[in-house]
Amino acid sequence: SSQLDPSIKVLRRLHAVVENISDVGCYLSNGPDAALINEYDILSLAPRNDATFQAVCASATAADIITLDYSSTRGLKLPFKIRSSDVQAVVERKAAFEINFAPALLKPKYRKALVQTCRE
């Protein structure tokens, strides 16, 4: 059997799509589901509308990463507006934004959407 190099640490990541504002409460660092969330090393959330994006930025304190998914809508753009106050809230708690570039590599029509998301 093969042995892992001891210098390599395998992290466990939980990625959740957040469609309803009521679900944001599940991702609080001291919320009712904290024990379950703490089993993972990294928590990423992908909000699907403006209300959930604002709520995730403002209060999902357990989230390490906010995923900006430009490929989740037909219009090939983010389904919400990015406000400086939302970005500031994420930065202050030392979380990060993530933009998946795989769709742009696989389908040329997604390339413009990737560039636009990066600009925002």
Protein Blocks (a to p, Z undefined) as FASTA:
>chain_A
ZZddfkbccddddddddfbfklmmmmcfklmklmmmmmpmbdcdddfbfklmmmmmmmmm
mbmbdcddfklpmnopafbdcdfklmmmmmmnopacdddfklmmmpmklmmmmmmmmmZZ
